[in-house]
Amino acid sequence: MANPVVSDPTRPQEGIQWSWCLHARCRVVDPHLFFASDGEHKGPRIRREREAKRICGHCPVITECRS
């Protein structure tokens, strides 16, 4: 039985085009804005998610990102 291929998330996968990332609005934003921290309370979570949605909502490459 062959070993499954495990992709390295730090390296682009062969055949996948990543150039759209250069145009993403989030590329200059702290990544923690898009991910909840342990023990995050409701108020800060709502504010963080609202800001993340605002950034994504005006992003020119949102379609590519979602796929």
trRosetta pair geometry for C-beta under 8 A, 3 or more apart (Angstrom, degrees):
i j d omega theta_ij theta_ji phi_ij phi_ji
7 11 7.9 -140 180 68 80 89
7 13 5.8 -27 -140 -87 133 111
8 11 4.5 37 89 25 113 105
12 16 6.1 -146 -180 74 91 102
12 18 4.9 -106 -118 -16 131 144
13 16 4.6 53 72 10 94 126
17 20 7.0 74 124 -9 96 95
18 21 5.2 -11 172 0 82 121
19 22 5.9 -30 -176 8 58 115
20 23 5.9 -63 -169 39 53 105
20 24 7.0 73 136 -47 74 92
20 61 4.5 151 173 -148 106 140
20 64 4.2 -50 139 121 167 165
20 65 7.5 -142 122 -53 124 70
21 24 5.3 -31 -154 -3 47 122
21 27 6.3 113 166 -83 79 126
21 61 7.6 -149 -82 110 26 161
22 27 7.2 6 -135 -42 25 172
23 60 5.6 -68 151 75 119 114
23 61 5.0 118 89 -31 105 128
24 27 4.7 110 77 -31 96 99
24 59 6.0 8 -149 -158 61 125
24 61 5.3 -79 -82 58 70 126
24 65 6.4 103 -112 -75 120 126
25 28 7.7 -70 176 35 44 91
25 29 7.3 34 133 -18 71 123
25 55 5.1 -167 111 -177 123 86
25 56 7.4 -164 58 -85 119 31
25 58 6.4 65 -50 89 164 85
25 59 4.4 -124 9 -101 111 89
25 60 7.6 118 -38 11 95 73
26 29 4.8 -70 -152 38 58 119
26 31 7.9 77 165 -102 108 61
26 33 7.7 -151 -141 72 101 124
26 34 6.9 33 -151 -48 141 135
26 55 5.7 97 -78 142 82 132
26 56 7.1 10 -49 -75 119 74
26 59 7.0 -18 -16 -97 87 139
29 33 5.5 -53 153 27 115 145
29 34 7.9 96 108 -28 121 102
29 55 6.1 -4 -48 -136 164 162
30 33 5.3 110 79 -22 82 97
31 34 6.0 -59 -170 35 56 105
31 35 6.8 13 147 11 82 112
32 35 6.1 -81 -141 56 41 88
32 37 6.8 15 -162 -59 109 104
33 48 6.0 -165 -154 -163 58 89
33 51 6.1 -89 -162 101 117 115
33 52 5.2 162 144 -79 93 94
33 55 7.5 58 128 9 143 150
34 52 5.1 130 -97 -130 65 134
36 40 4.8 -126 -166 23 92 146
36 45 6.1 11 -117 -120 108 106
36 48 7.5 134 -98 92 64 147
37 40 4.9 114 58 -59 74 106
40 44 5.7 -119 -168 88 90 113
40 45 4.9 109 135 -69 117 99
40 48 7.5 -53 -167 18 142 148
41 44 5.4 79 62 22 82 101
41 45 6.6 -151 93 -10 36 97
42 45 5.7 -64 -145 38 26 113
42 46 6.3 27 161 -22 66 106
43 46 6.0 -55 -149 32 27 109
43 47 6.6 20 156 -12 62 107
44 47 5.7 -58 -148 41 34 110
44 48 6.0 34 156 -21 69 109
45 48 5.7 -56 -144 38 29 111
45 49 6.1 25 159 -15 66 109
46 49 6.0 -58 -144 40 26 107
46 50 6.2 30 156 -23 63 109
47 50 5.7 -54 -146 34 28 114
47 51 6.5 26 157 -16 63 106
48 51 6.0 -59 -152 37 29 108
48 52 6.4 28 152 -18 65 108
49 52 5.6 -53 -144 38 34 112
49 53 6.2 33 157 -18 66 106
50 53 5.9 -56 -148 38 27 110
50 54 6.5 32 151 -24 62 105
51 54 5.5 -50 -149 31 33 115
51 55 6.6 32 153 -17 64 102
52 55 5.8 -55 -152 35 32 110
52 56 6.3 24 154 -11 66 110
53 56 5.7 -57 -140 45 32 107
53 57 5.7 41 157 -32 66 109
54 57 5.7 -52 -142 30 25 117
54 58 7.0 1 165 1 58 107
55 58 6.9 -80 -160 44 25 92
55 59 6.6 42 147 -52 64 106
56 59 5.3 -43 -149 1 38 125
56 62 5.8 99 -179 -113 79 113
56 65 7.6 -131 -138 89 100 152
57 62 7.7 36 -111 -83 17 152
59 62 4.6 119 79 -57 104 89
59 65 7.0 5 119 1 145 146
61 64 4.6 -40 -178 41 92 117
61 65 5.7 99 121 -28 86 98
62 65 5.5 -57 -145 38 33 115
62 66 6.2 33 159 -21 67 107
63 66 6.0 -57 -149 35 27 109
63 67 6.6 13 158 -9 62 108
64 67 6.1 -65 -149 41 30 101
